[in-house]
Amino acid sequence: MPPRLPYLDWLRGLALLGMLVGHTFHSWVRDEQRTSDLFQVSQMVGGFPAALFLFLTGISLVILLDRQARSGGAERDLWGVILRRSGYILVVAYLFRLQQWAMWWPNPNYQGLFKPDILNALGVALALSGAVMLLAPKHLRLAAAAGGAVFCAVITPLAWALPADLLPLPLLGYLRGLPELLNFPVFPWASYTFTGVLAGMVVVGKEPAQVDRAMQWFVLIALTLLLAARFFDALPYTYYHPYDYWNTSPNLVANKTALVLLLFAASYGWTSVADLSRFSWVRQIGRTSLLIYWVHIEIVYGRLFHGWQRRMTLGQTATGLACLTAAMLLLSVAKTRWAERRKAALRAPAPPPTGAVPDSA
C-alpha cells in the first residue's frame, strides 16, 4: 500500500478550517453586522472548501486505482470498489440529513431531508468520475479527466435551465441548482472532482522529482486559468443567457479551479519543508474530516445551539470559532488515538488457551 500523502491531509485540514470559518460566521453573526468586511471575507473563505473536498475526492479515486494496480488485482473489480465507496458516502449523506431532520422534531424540515448536499455531491461525483475513468482506455484517461472537468463546467448554464418540473426536486437537485434547496448539483461541482482525478494521475505513485515538476505545472496552469477567466468574463457578449457569474458561469469554475490548484501546490510545498515528525494540528483535523464535518454542522446549525444563531457580534463569533476549532481538534485527536488502539488490539496475537503448554517446553 502506498504511504499516506501528508500534503493531502494538510489540504483537507485547510478545507475544514475554511468551512469552520464560513459556517460559524454565517450562522452566528447578528443581522446588523452582516454587511461588515470581516463577515464578507469569512463567506469568501467559506466558499472554497466544497471545491477542495471534491478535488480531493478525485485524487482519492486515483489512489484507489493505484492501490488496485499495486496489489495485482483485476481492474474490473474496481467497479465494485467505486460503487461501494460512492454508495457508502451517499448512505452517510442521507443518514446525516435524517439525523438533522430528527433533531428538529416535532417541527422537522421535510424538504431538507432530501437536499443534495456536499456529501451527496461527493458520492455522485466519485461514481461519475470513476465510471469515466474505467470506461476510458488507459492511455486516454488523462484526456478523459480534463474533458470531464471542462464539460461539467461549460454545460452548467444549460443544466440549470432545465424546467423546474422536469423531475422531483430531490432528483432535479442533482442536476441543477434550486434556490429552495441551496444544493450542490453535479453541474458544475463534479468539475472539481475530475480536476482532482487529473492531478492525482500526475502525482500519485510518482517520484519526488516528478511531483515537484508537476506542482510547478499546476501553478502555471492555475495562473493561465485566472487570466483566461478574466479575459472571457470581460467580453461584451456571452454564449449563455442569462449570464449568472456566481452560480452558473464557467469563468467562476475556472477561477475556483485555479485557486484549488494553487492551494494544492502550496500544501505540497509546505509539507515538503516542514518537519513531518512534529505534530501538525491542521494535518490532524484533515485525517478525521468526515467526523468533524458532521459534529460541527450540528453545533453551528443544529437545535442544541439554536439560541446562538444570528445573535453574536463579530468578536463573539471569532471567539466562538476559536473555541469550536479547539474542540474539533481535541475530538480529532481522541478519534485517532482510539482508532490506533483498536488497530493495535486487532494486530496483537491472541493469548494461549488456559493450561496450554508453551512451545519452548
Backbone torsions as a table, in degrees:
resi	resn	phi	psi	omega
1	MET	NA	132.4	180.0
2	PRO	-65.2	148.9	-179.7
3	PRO	-64.7	155.6	177.6
4	ARG	-66.0	135.6	-177.9
5	LEU	-89.6	111.1	-173.6
6	PRO	-64.5	-30.3	-178.3
7	TYR	-70.9	-21.4	174.7
8	LEU	-73.6	-41.2	175.8
9	ASP	-62.7	-40.6	-179.1
10	TRP	-65.5	-41.9	179.2
11	LEU	-67.3	-37.7	177.1
12	ARG	-65.7	-39.3	176.2
13	GLY	-65.1	-38.7	176.8
14	LEU	-62.8	-40.0	177.4
15	ALA	-63.0	-40.2	178.3
16	LEU	-63.7	-40.5	177.9
17	LEU	-61.5	-44.2	177.3
18	GLY	-61.0	-38.0	178.6
19	MET	-66.8	-41.4	177.8
20	LEU	-60.9	-43.3	179.2
21	VAL	-62.2	-51.9	-176.9
22	GLY	-62.0	-46.8	-177.0
23	HIS	-69.0	-41.4	-177.5
24	THR	-63.3	-49.2	179.9
25	PHE	-67.2	-36.6	180.0
26	HIS	-64.5	-35.7	-175.9
27	SER	-88.1	-37.7	-167.1
28	TRP	-99.6	-25.4	-175.0
29	VAL	-69.1	135.0	-179.8
30	ARG	-68.8	157.6	-170.1
31	ASP	-59.4	-40.9	-173.2
32	GLU	-70.4	-11.2	179.9
33	GLN	-108.4	10.8	-178.6
34	ARG	-81.8	-3.7	174.7
35	THR	-96.4	-0.2	-177.8
36	SER	-70.9	158.0	179.3
37	ASP	-64.3	-38.9	-179.2
38	LEU	-62.3	-42.4	179.1
39	PHE	-64.3	-42.7	-179.7
40	GLN	-63.0	-40.6	178.3
41	VAL	-64.5	-40.5	179.8
42	SER	-61.0	-36.9	180.0
43	GLN	-75.0	-30.7	173.6
44	MET	-66.4	-42.9	177.7
45	VAL	-63.2	-40.5	-179.4
46	GLY	-72.8	-8.1	-179.6
47	GLY	-84.3	-9.3	-175.3
48	PHE	-100.7	-24.3	-176.5
49	PRO	-56.8	-37.7	-178.5
50	ALA	-59.9	-44.5	178.3
51	ALA	-62.8	-38.3	179.3
52	LEU	-65.7	-43.0	179.8
53	PHE	-64.4	-40.4	178.2
54	LEU	-66.6	-39.5	175.9
55	PHE	-60.1	-45.9	179.6
56	LEU	-66.4	-29.8	175.2
57	THR	-63.3	-38.7	176.5
58	GLY	-63.0	-40.6	177.9
59	ILE	-66.1	-38.0	178.8
60	SER	-62.8	-31.8	176.1
61	LEU	-63.9	-43.2	178.9
62	VAL	-64.9	-36.9	177.2
63	ILE	-62.8	-37.9	175.4
64	LEU	-61.3	-45.6	178.7
65	LEU	-61.3	-44.5	-178.9
66	ASP	-65.7	-40.7	179.6
67	ARG	-64.5	-39.0	179.0
68	GLN	-65.9	-41.0	179.1
69	ALA	-64.9	-40.5	-179.8
70	ARG	-67.2	-33.4	-178.4
71	SER	-80.6	-8.9	179.4
72	GLY	80.0	11.7	179.3
73	GLY	-75.2	159.7	178.9
74	ALA	-73.1	140.7	-177.7
75	GLU	-68.0	-26.0	179.0
76	ARG	-63.5	-23.7	177.5
77	ASP	-68.4	-17.4	-179.6
78	LEU	-66.0	-25.4	176.4
79	TRP	-57.8	-46.4	178.9
80	GLY	-66.5	-38.7	179.4
81	VAL	-62.3	-46.6	-178.0
82	ILE	-67.3	-40.8	179.3
83	LEU	-65.5	-39.3	178.6
84	ARG	-67.1	-42.6	-178.9
85	ARG	-66.0	-47.0	179.5
86	SER	-67.2	-37.6	176.9
87	GLY	-64.2	-38.5	177.5
88	TYR	-61.5	-44.5	-179.8
89	ILE	-62.9	-40.5	-179.9
90	LEU	-67.6	-39.4	177.1
91	VAL	-62.3	-44.7	177.9
92	VAL	-61.6	-39.5	-179.9
93	ALA	-59.8	-45.3	-178.3
94	TYR	-76.5	-29.8	172.9
95	LEU	-64.8	-38.3	177.5
96	PHE	-63.1	-45.2	178.3
97	ARG	-65.5	-38.0	179.3
98	LEU	-64.5	-41.3	178.5
99	GLN	-63.3	-42.6	177.7
100	GLN	-64.7	-39.8	178.2
101	TRP	-61.1	-44.5	-178.4
102	ALA	-67.5	-32.9	-177.9
103	MET	-65.0	-24.1	-178.8
104	TRP	-96.2	7.9	177.5
105	TRP	-61.7	137.9	10.4
106	PRO	-93.5	19.1	177.5
107	ASN	-121.9	58.7	-175.9
108	PRO	-75.8	160.5	176.7
109	ASN	-95.2	97.4	-176.4
110	TYR	-65.6	-35.9	-179.0
111	GLN	-66.4	-39.5	179.9
112	GLY	-67.9	-18.8	-178.9
113	LEU	-60.5	-33.2	-176.5
114	PHE	-111.2	17.2	-179.1
115	LYS	-70.9	126.0	173.8
116	PRO	-70.6	100.7	-178.3
117	ASP	-96.8	-167.7	-173.9
118	ILE	-62.3	-37.5	178.7
119	LEU	-64.9	-39.1	175.6
120	ASN	-61.4	-42.7	179.3
121	ALA	-62.3	-38.5	178.7
122	LEU	-62.8	-45.4	-178.9
123	GLY	-64.9	-45.7	-178.6
124	VAL	-68.9	-41.8	-179.7
125	ALA	-64.3	-37.1	177.2
126	LEU	-64.2	-44.8	179.3
127	ALA	-64.8	-43.4	-178.1
128	LEU	-65.3	-49.8	-179.2
129	SER	-66.7	-35.3	177.3
130	GLY	-63.9	-41.3	178.1
131	ALA	-63.0	-43.0	179.4
132	VAL	-62.9	-43.2	-179.1
133	MET	-65.0	-40.6	-177.6
134	LEU	-75.8	-28.5	178.2
135	LEU	-79.1	-27.3	-178.7
136	ALA	-78.8	141.4	173.1
137	PRO	-58.3	151.0	-174.4
138	LYS	-56.9	-39.4	-176.5
139	HIS	-75.6	-7.3	179.4
140	LEU	-113.1	5.6	-175.0
141	ARG	-66.6	-35.6	178.4
142	LEU	-63.0	-44.5	178.1
143	ALA	-66.9	-35.7	179.1
144	ALA	-65.7	-39.0	178.6
145	ALA	-65.9	-43.9	178.2
146	ALA	-63.9	-42.0	178.6
147	GLY	-64.0	-38.9	177.6
148	GLY	-63.7	-40.0	179.1
149	ALA	-63.9	-44.8	-179.5
150	VAL	-67.7	-43.5	-177.7
151	PHE	-61.2	-47.1	-179.0
152	CYS	-62.4	-28.0	179.4
153	ALA	-78.8	-48.5	-172.5
154	VAL	-75.6	-23.0	-179.2
155	ILE	-84.2	-10.3	-174.3
156	THR	-55.2	-49.4	-179.8
157	PRO	-58.7	-34.6	178.9
158	LEU	-73.0	-39.3	178.6
159	ALA	-64.5	-39.9	-178.8
160	TRP	-73.0	-10.3	177.0
161	ALA	-90.3	0.3	177.6
162	LEU	-60.6	143.8	-179.3
163	PRO	-58.7	141.4	-177.0
164	ALA	-67.0	-19.8	-179.6
165	ASP	-102.7	14.7	-178.9
166	LEU	-65.9	-41.9	-178.0
167	LEU	-139.3	162.1	171.8
168	PRO	-57.5	148.5	-175.2
169	LEU	-52.8	-43.7	-179.3
170	PRO	-59.7	-31.5	178.6
171	LEU	-85.2	-41.9	179.6
172	LEU	-62.9	-30.4	-179.9
173	GLY	-64.4	-18.2	175.6
174	TYR	-79.2	-16.3	-176.4
175	LEU	-104.6	-35.6	-175.4
176	ARG	-142.8	158.4	178.1
177	GLY	-73.8	142.7	179.1
178	LEU	-129.6	120.4	-176.5
179	PRO	-56.6	-33.4	-176.9
180	GLU	-75.5	-12.6	-179.0
181	LEU	-111.2	-24.8	-174.9
182	LEU	50.1	57.5	-169.9
183	ASN	-99.7	-180.0	178.6
184	PHE	-120.5	85.7	-177.6
185	PRO	-74.2	162.9	178.0
186	VAL	-56.9	-39.4	178.8
187	PHE	-103.2	111.7	14.4
188	PRO	-104.5	3.5	-165.0
189	TRP	-64.0	-30.9	178.9
190	ALA	-65.6	-16.8	177.7
191	SER	-57.5	-39.1	-178.4
192	TYR	-69.7	-30.4	176.8
193	THR	-68.9	-42.3	176.3
194	PHE	-62.7	-37.2	175.3
195	THR	-63.5	-38.8	176.1
196	GLY	-63.7	-38.0	175.7
197	VAL	-61.3	-46.0	179.1
198	LEU	-59.5	-46.9	179.5
199	ALA	-64.2	-40.8	-179.3
200	GLY	-63.9	-38.1	178.9
201	MET	-63.9	-24.6	-177.9
202	VAL	-86.7	-28.7	-172.3
203	VAL	-113.4	-29.2	-174.6
204	VAL	-70.2	127.3	178.3
205	GLY	77.6	9.0	-177.7
206	LYS	-97.4	161.1	177.1
207	GLU	-70.6	153.9	-179.3
208	PRO	-53.6	-39.8	-179.7
209	ALA	-63.8	-38.1	178.0
210	GLN	-67.3	-39.6	179.1
211	VAL	-66.1	-39.5	177.5
212	ASP	-57.4	-47.5	179.9
213	ARG	-65.4	-38.3	179.3
214	ALA	-61.8	-42.0	179.9
215	MET	-64.4	-36.7	176.1
216	GLN	-63.5	-39.4	177.2
217	TRP	-67.0	-37.0	178.2
218	PHE	-62.6	-39.5	177.1
219	VAL	-63.1	-43.6	179.2
220	LEU	-64.1	-43.3	178.0
221	ILE	-62.7	-40.8	-179.8
222	ALA	-61.8	-45.7	179.5
223	LEU	-63.8	-37.4	177.6
224	THR	-64.7	-41.6	178.4
225	LEU	-63.2	-40.4	178.7
226	LEU	-62.3	-42.9	179.1
227	LEU	-67.9	-41.8	-179.5
228	ALA	-65.3	-42.6	179.3
229	ALA	-63.5	-40.1	177.9
230	ARG	-62.7	-42.6	-179.0
231	PHE	-64.0	-50.6	-176.6
232	PHE	-69.2	-32.2	179.4
233	ASP	-69.9	-25.5	-178.8
234	ALA	-86.3	-7.4	-179.7
235	LEU	-64.0	145.0	-177.9
236	PRO	-76.6	-1.8	179.9
237	TYR	-137.5	165.2	-179.9
238	THR	-147.8	152.5	177.1
239	TYR	-82.2	-10.7	-175.3
240	TYR	-110.8	134.3	177.5
241	HIS	-135.3	130.9	-8.3
242	PRO	-75.7	157.3	-179.2
243	TYR	-88.9	118.2	-176.4
244	ASP	-126.3	92.7	-172.7
245	TYR	-59.6	-45.9	-171.0
246	TRP	-78.0	-6.5	-179.8
247	ASN	-122.3	-46.4	-169.9
248	THR	-122.4	-4.6	-173.8
249	SER	-71.3	128.9	171.6
250	PRO	-60.4	-23.9	177.8
251	ASN	-65.7	-36.4	175.8
252	LEU	-64.6	-41.8	178.0
253	VAL	-61.8	-41.2	178.5
254	ALA	-62.7	-42.7	178.9
255	ASN	-64.0	-44.8	179.7
256	LYS	-66.3	-39.7	178.1
257	THR	-61.5	-40.3	178.1
258	ALA	-61.4	-44.8	-179.9
259	LEU	-68.0	-35.3	176.3
260	VAL	-62.4	-44.9	179.5
261	LEU	-65.0	-37.7	177.9
262	LEU	-65.7	-41.9	177.7
263	LEU	-67.6	-34.2	176.7
264	PHE	-62.7	-47.9	178.1
265	ALA	-65.4	-38.1	-179.8
266	ALA	-66.2	-40.1	179.3
267	SER	-65.5	-38.0	176.6
268	TYR	-65.0	-44.5	179.3
269	GLY	-62.8	-40.9	-178.9
270	TRP	-64.9	-47.7	-178.5
271	THR	-71.9	-17.7	177.3
272	SER	-73.0	-30.5	-178.4
273	VAL	-101.6	-14.7	-178.4
274	ALA	-79.2	156.5	175.8
275	ASP	-83.1	103.0	-174.3
276	LEU	-71.9	-11.8	177.0
277	SER	-77.2	-16.5	179.5
278	ARG	-88.1	154.3	-179.2
279	PHE	-68.8	133.1	176.7
280	SER	-122.1	114.8	-176.8
281	TRP	-69.6	-29.7	177.0
282	VAL	-68.0	-45.9	178.8
283	ARG	-65.5	-34.1	-179.2
284	GLN	-63.4	-49.2	-178.8
285	ILE	-68.3	-25.2	176.6
286	GLY	-66.6	-22.8	179.9
287	ARG	-77.3	-16.4	-177.5
288	THR	-127.8	45.3	-170.6
289	SER	-63.8	-40.8	-177.1
290	LEU	-64.8	-43.7	179.4
291	LEU	-61.6	-46.0	-178.4
292	ILE	-66.4	-38.7	177.6
293	TYR	-58.7	-49.0	-176.1
294	TRP	-62.6	-48.9	-174.5
295	VAL	-69.1	-42.8	-175.0
296	HIS	-69.4	-30.7	177.0
297	ILE	-63.5	-41.0	-180.0
298	GLU	-66.7	-36.4	179.2
299	ILE	-71.6	-44.3	-173.1
300	VAL	-77.0	-41.8	-174.6
301	TYR	-113.7	-7.2	-171.8
302	GLY	-77.8	179.5	-174.4
303	ARG	-76.2	-33.3	-175.9
304	LEU	-60.8	-34.0	-178.9
305	PHE	-115.2	30.1	-176.8
306	HIS	-62.2	-29.2	-178.4
307	GLY	-66.9	-15.1	179.3
308	TRP	-84.6	-18.1	-170.2
309	GLN	-69.6	129.2	178.1
310	ARG	58.2	30.6	-178.5
311	ARG	-127.5	1.2	-175.0
312	MET	-106.5	152.1	172.0
313	THR	-78.2	172.2	178.2
314	LEU	-61.9	-41.8	178.9
315	GLY	-64.5	-41.6	178.4
316	GLN	-65.4	-39.0	178.7
317	THR	-65.3	-41.5	178.1
318	ALA	-62.0	-41.3	177.0
319	THR	-64.2	-43.5	177.7
320	GLY	-62.1	-37.6	178.1
321	LEU	-63.4	-42.8	178.9
322	ALA	-62.2	-42.9	179.1
323	CYS	-66.2	-41.2	179.5
324	LEU	-64.1	-42.2	179.5
325	THR	-62.6	-43.2	178.3
326	ALA	-62.8	-41.4	179.5
327	ALA	-64.6	-40.2	178.9
328	MET	-67.2	-34.2	176.8
329	LEU	-65.6	-44.9	178.1
330	LEU	-61.5	-40.6	178.0
331	LEU	-63.6	-41.0	179.9
332	SER	-63.8	-45.0	179.2
333	VAL	-62.9	-43.1	179.8
334	ALA	-61.8	-42.6	-179.8
335	LYS	-65.7	-41.8	-179.5
336	THR	-64.8	-44.5	-180.0
337	ARG	-65.7	-37.8	177.1
338	TRP	-63.0	-43.2	180.0
339	ALA	-64.6	-39.1	179.7
340	GLU	-66.9	-41.5	177.6
341	ARG	-64.3	-37.7	179.4
342	ARG	-66.0	-42.6	177.8
343	LYS	-63.8	-41.3	179.5
344	ALA	-63.0	-38.3	178.9
345	ALA	-66.9	-36.7	179.3
346	LEU	-70.6	-31.9	-179.8
347	ARG	-80.7	-20.0	-177.4
348	ALA	-65.9	138.7	178.8
349	PRO	-66.2	145.9	179.7
350	ALA	-68.4	141.3	178.6
351	PRO	-66.0	147.4	179.7
352	PRO	-64.9	151.9	179.0
353	PRO	-60.5	151.6	179.8
354	THR	-61.2	127.3	178.4
355	GLY	88.5	1.0	-179.6
356	ALA	-72.5	147.6	-179.4
357	VAL	-85.7	128.0	178.7
358	PRO	-60.5	152.2	-179.5
359	ASP	-62.3	-29.0	-176.2
360	SER	-80.4	-4.9	-177.0
361	ALA	-70.4	NA	NA
